Every structure is written in structure tokens, then in C-alpha cells.
């Protein structure tokens, strides 16, 4: 099995500015030594490390860890796509055998349409030429813009992190419908995948399989198992409001329980093969 979305950070090092002291469960170092026993107990044999800081130093740190540890199968890093030297930086990063993609942290940018700016095209073209993937860290409001972006770049494989963070905690039919429409539309593009990750963090007090089932069912209905990959989103999962679900194993078990018909071939696809195909593992 493969964990397609995992973070590592050291407070105060490698430009780590988040989490802050206010983020109590997360404000400490989280290392590979911490996650390895949690993952291996679940049968997870490798992971994709994903950047957590908008920083070159953080990306370089993850690549160093990947070089030192066979458990890390791939890295999704960060680069300033608007920087003057970005094409050289992307080309340099792509020389690392485990660098598979970039994630520009769109959720935190003031302009929801930022990724559609024409001056970013050289960076995106370089990503495409280097065979890299695009991780989209977004909210539901970004989905129309990401659809437009993905349409324009059909040779740039794209994955929606955390299923675009659906508003589970709101328990609101209108918000659910808007998210459903956005997911269904972007899933029409066959080069777009979706990560089954981060849902417990978005669920607030509504935890467990019953609260998540409508969202997970829609993800599978839209993308099919072939384009859905499981990720722990560790250690962010530790910030789940319900402490009964705030750990690696709990989310692993919940996600497995939500697999349609608990089908063994679907479990293998979602917990391994989709990540292998998307990230070329």
C-alpha cells in the first residue's frame, strides 16, 4: 500500500512558519521516525511526501529525506511559479529522481484565479516538459477555475488534494450541491485525479463513516476508483476535532470502510495503484 499524501516538518527549521503555537496538536516536529511505525502497522510500504511550506528550503529538505530513505517513494515540492528564474529552478528540481510534482498552495492566495494568469505559462510549460504533476490544494470555490486551468493544460496531470476540502462540517445541502457540481465537472477531464484525504479535518464534529459517506460516494461516482488515491494527510489528521479519529490508523480504517462494497480490487486500486499510475512510482 502507498500513502499518497504525507507531511514532514521541523518547527523553526527549513523555513517552517506553519503550524503556529495556536495549532496545538500540530505545533511540534513530525518526522519520518514518527510516521514509519504508524504506516507500517497499516501495511503501508511507501509514501509521497508533500510540501507544507511555500519555500525552496522546505522542498530541498524533503528531497534530502527522500534520498536517504527508501520508504519515501516520491516528493511533491514547491516552487515560486511567478519567479524570474522559475524555469531553471523547476529544471533543477526535476533532476532529482524522486521529485514528481509541484504544489503552489492555491488555497492561501488572495486571488482565486491566480493560476490562470498568462505569465505563469513558462513555468507550467517547464513542468510539463519535465514530466511533472500538479497537486491542487484548493477549496470548493476554486473548482471552476481549476477546471479552466486543467482544460488548458491537458498534458499536465493534476490531482485535487483532499477532494477540494468539502464543507462537511457545515452540513448544508446547498454547499454540498455546489461541491458536488464542481467535482463532477472536473472529473470529466480524464487527466485529473482526486485524493481521498483530509476529510476528517473538514468534518468538524461530524466524524465517522456516516458523515463522510455521501462525499466519498460522490468522489467514486465522479472519478471512479481508477483516479482516486488514498492519503493519510498525516500529521494534519491529528488535528481532527474528534480525538477518537485524530490519528493515522483511525483515518486508514474509516477510509477502508468507505470503499464501495469493500471490494478488494478497489481497495488495491485506491490504496496503491492509482498513486503508482499518477506519480509514476
C-alpha positions in Angstrom: 0.0 0.0 0.0 1.0 3.6 -0.7 0.2 6.7 1.3 -0.2 9.4 -1.4 -0.2 12.4 0.9 2.1 12.8 3.9 3.9 15.7 5.5 7.1 16.1 7.5 8.2 19.3 9.3 10.6 20.6 11.9 9.4 23.7 13.8 11.6 26.7 13.2 13.7 25.0 10.5 13.7 24.8 6.7 11.5 28.0 6.6 8.8 26.3 8.6 6.3 29.1 9.5 3.2 26.8 9.9 1.9 25.4 12.1 2.0 28.2 14.7 1.8 27.9 18.5 -2.0 28.3 18.2 -2.2 25.0 16.3 -1.7 22.9 19.5 -1.9 19.3 18.1 0.5 20.2 15.2 3.0 22.6 16.8 5.9 20.2 17.2 8.3 18.3 15.0 6.8 15.5 12.9 9.5 13.2 11.4 9.8 10.0 9.3 10.7 8.2 12.5 7.3 9.2 13.9 5.2 8.1 11.0 7.0 4.9 9.9 5.6 2.7 12.7 2.1 4.1 12.2 2.2 3.5 8.4 3.9 0.0 8.5 1.3 -1.2 11.1 -1.4 -0.4 8.5 0.6 -2.3 5.8 1.7 0.9 4.1 5.0 0.3 2.3 5.8 3.7 0.9 4.7 7.3 0.8 4.5 10.5 -1.2 6.0 13.4 0.8 4.1 16.7 0.1 5.5 20.2 0.8 3.9 22.1 3.7 5.7 25.4 3.3 5.9 27.8 0.4 9.7 27.6 0.5 12.6 26.3 -1.6 14.3 25.2 1.6 11.4 23.0 2.6 11.4 21.3 -0.8 15.1 20.8 -0.6 14.7 19.3 2.8 12.1 16.8 1.6 14.3 15.8 -1.3 17.2 15.1 1.0 14.9 12.9 3.2 13.7 11.1 0.1 17.3 10.4 -0.9 18.1 9.0 2.5 15.0 6.8 3.0 13.6 4.1 0.7 10.1 4.5 2.3 9.7 7.8 0.6 8.8 7.0 -3.0 8.2 10.5 -4.3 8.2 14.2 -3.3 5.7 16.9 -4.3 7.6 20.1 -3.8 7.0 23.8 -4.2 8.4 26.5 -6.5 7.5 30.1 -7.0 5.8 29.8 -10.3 6.0 33.6 -10.8 9.7 34.0 -10.1 12.0 35.1 -12.9 14.3 32.1 -12.5 11.4 29.5 -12.1 12.2 27.6 -15.3 15.8 27.0 -14.1 14.5 26.0 -10.6 12.0 23.5 -12.0 14.6 22.0 -14.3 17.0 21.7 -11.4 14.4 20.1 -9.1 13.4 17.6 -11.8 16.9 16.2 -11.9 16.1 14.6 -8.5 14.9 11.1 -9.3 12.1 11.2 -6.7 10.7 14.7 -7.5 7.3 14.0 -9.1 5.3 17.2 -8.9 4.8 20.7 -7.5 2.1 22.2 -5.3 1.7 26.0 -5.3 -0.7 26.2 -2.3 -3.5 27.9 -4.1 -5.9 27.8 -1.1 -3.9 30.6 0.6 -3.6 33.0 -2.3 -5.8 36.2 -2.3 -6.8 35.7 -6.0 -8.8 32.6 -6.6 -8.0 32.8 -10.3 -4.2 33.2 -9.7 -3.2 30.0 -11.6 -4.9 31.3 -14.7 -2.5 34.2 -15.1 -0.8 34.1 -18.6 2.7 35.0 -17.1 2.7 31.6 -15.3 2.7 29.7 -18.6 6.5 29.3 -18.9 6.7 27.7 -15.5 3.8 25.4 -16.3 5.2 24.5 -19.7 8.5 23.6 -18.0 6.7 21.4 -15.5 5.0 19.7 -18.5 8.3 19.3 -20.3 9.9 17.8 -17.3 7.2 15.2 -16.8 5.9 16.7 -13.5 2.5 16.6 -12.0 0.4 19.4 -10.4 -1.1 19.0 -6.9 -4.0 21.4 -6.5 -4.6 22.5 -2.9 -7.9 24.2 -3.1 -11.3 24.9 -1.7 -14.6 24.3 -3.5 -14.7 27.9 -4.7 -11.6 27.2 -6.7 -13.0 24.3 -8.7 -14.4 26.3 -11.6 -11.0 28.0 -12.1 -9.1 24.7 -11.7 -11.4 23.2 -14.3 -10.5 26.0 -16.7 -6.8 25.6 -15.9 -6.9 21.8 -16.3 -8.6 22.2 -19.7 -5.8 24.5 -20.9 -3.1 22.0 -19.8 -4.2 18.5 -20.8 -0.6 17.2 -20.7 -0.1 18.3 -17.1 -1.5 15.6 -14.9 -3.4 17.1 -12.0 -4.7 15.8 -8.7 -7.2 17.5 -6.4 -5.8 17.3 -2.9 -8.3 16.4 -0.1 -11.2 16.4 -2.7 -11.1 20.2 -2.6 -11.9 20.3 1.1 -15.6 19.8 1.0 -17.7 21.7 3.6 -18.6 18.6 5.6 -18.9 20.5 8.9 -21.5 22.9 7.6 -23.9 20.0 7.0 -25.6 22.3 4.4 -27.4 20.9 1.3 -26.6 23.9 -0.8 -22.9 23.8 0.0 -22.8 20.1 -0.7 -24.5 20.6 -4.0 -22.1 23.3 -5.1 -19.1 21.0 -4.2 -20.8 18.0 -6.0 -21.2 20.0 -9.2 -17.6 21.2 -9.1 -16.2 17.7 -8.5 -18.4 16.1 -11.2 -17.4 18.7 -13.8 -13.7 18.5 -13.3 -13.8 14.7 -13.1 -14.9 14.8 -16.8 -11.3 15.5 -17.6 -9.5 12.1 -17.7 -6.1 13.5 -16.7 -7.5 14.8 -13.4 -7.3 12.6 -10.3 -8.6 13.1 -6.7 -7.1 12.3 -3.3 -9.2 10.6 -0.7 -7.5 12.5 2.1 -8.1 15.3 4.6 -11.8 14.7 5.0 -11.8 14.1 8.8 -10.2 17.5 9.3 -13.0 19.1 7.3 -15.8 17.2 9.2 -15.7 19.2 12.4 -17.8 17.3 15.0 -19.4 15.2 12.2 -16.9 12.3 12.3 -17.0 8.7 11.1 -18.3 6.8 8.1 -21.9 8.1 8.2 -20.9 11.7 7.9 -18.3 11.1 5.2 -20.2 8.5 3.1 -22.1 11.0 0.8 -18.9 12.8 0.0 -16.9 9.6 -0.6 -19.7 8.1 -2.7 -19.7 11.2 -4.9 -15.9 11.1 -5.3 -16.1 7.5 -6.5 -19.1 8.1 -8.7 -17.3 11.1 -10.4 -13.8 9.8 -10.7 -14.1 6.0 -10.5 -11.6 4.0 -8.4 -9.0 4.3 -11.3 -8.5 8.0 -10.4 -8.9 8.1 -6.7 -5.9 7.7 -4.4 -5.8 7.4 -0.6 -3.6 9.7 1.5 -3.3 10.0 5.3 -2.6 13.7 5.3 -0.6 12.9 8.4 0.1 14.7 10.7 -2.7 17.2 9.8 -5.1 14.4 10.5 -4.0 14.6 14.1 -5.9 18.0 14.3 -9.3 16.3 13.7 -11.8 17.8 16.1 -12.8 14.4 17.4 -9.8 12.9 19.1 -11.2 9.4 18.6 -10.4 9.9 14.9 -7.3 12.1 15.2 -4.7 9.6 14.2 -3.2 7.7 11.2 -4.9 4.3 12.0 -8.3 5.8 12.5 -8.4 7.5 9.1 -7.0 4.4 7.5 -9.8 2.3 8.9 -12.5 4.8 8.1 -11.3 5.1 4.5 -11.2 1.4 4.1 -14.7 1.0 5.5 -15.9 3.6 2.9 -14.6 1.7 -0.1 -17.7 0.7 -2.2 -18.7 -2.8 -1.3 -15.4 -3.2 0.5 -14.1 -4.6 -2.8 -10.6 -6.0 -2.6 -9.6 -4.9 -6.1 -11.0 -1.4 -5.5 -9.0 -1.2 -2.2 -5.9 -2.2 -4.1 -6.5 0.4 -6.7 -7.2 3.3 -4.3 -4.5 2.4 -1.7 -1.8 1.6 -4.2 -2.3 1.5 -8.0 -3.8 5.0 -8.6 -0.8 6.6 -6.8 1.6 4.4 -8.8 0.0 5.4 -12.1 -0.3 9.2 -11.3 3.1 9.7 -9.7 4.9 7.0 -11.9 6.1 5.0 -8.9 
